[in-house]
Amino acid sequence: MGSPNQQRDSPSPSSSTSVDWRRRILIPTILAGVAGGGVGLISKHRKVYGLANISATYATNFAIVTGCYCGAREFVTATRKTGPDDLLNSAIAGFGTGAILGRLQGGQFGAYRYSLIFAVVGTAVDFAALKLRPKLHAFSESMFDKSSSLKLPEWSPIQVLDEEALAAKRAREEKLYGQRKALNKEES
C-alpha cells in the first residue's frame, strides 16, 4: 500500500477518462442536439406539428442517435483495445447501433438499412473530423493569443498597440494638434 500522499499525487485514470468521455461522447451529442433543433426549424413538418414540438423532436432524435453511436464507438474501442482514431471502430459501431435502432424503428428490413446508413455516415463523419481536427486547431491558435483572449486579425482597423507604437501615435497626434492650433491662430 502506498502512502496517502503518493496516491494523491498520482493522476487517477478516471480523471483522464472523464475528459475523453466528455470530448468524444458528450460534446458530439450536444452538438447533434443543436443541429437537430436547427433541422427542426427548417422542417416541412413545422406547420403541422408546431415549430417547438418538431424542433424538440428532431433535437432529441439526433442527440439519441449520436449518443448511441458515440457510446458504441467507445465500447468497440475499449473492446478492441485500439486508439480512438481507428475508423474500423466507427464502422463496427455504426453497424451495431444502426441494427439496434433500425430494428426498433423499422423491423428487420429497417435494421439492415439503418445499420448500413449508420456505418457509412458515422465513418464518414469520423473521417472528416480526423482530417479537420488539425485545421481547426491551427485556426483556433490563430484566433487566440497565449493569454486565451481573442486576437484581432492584421487587417482589422482596430489594433492593440504596444508601448512604442502607442508613444509614436501620441507624438503624431500632438504634432497634428499643434499644426491645427497654429492654423487656427493664422485664420483668426
Disulfide bonds with the S-S distance in Angstrom:
none
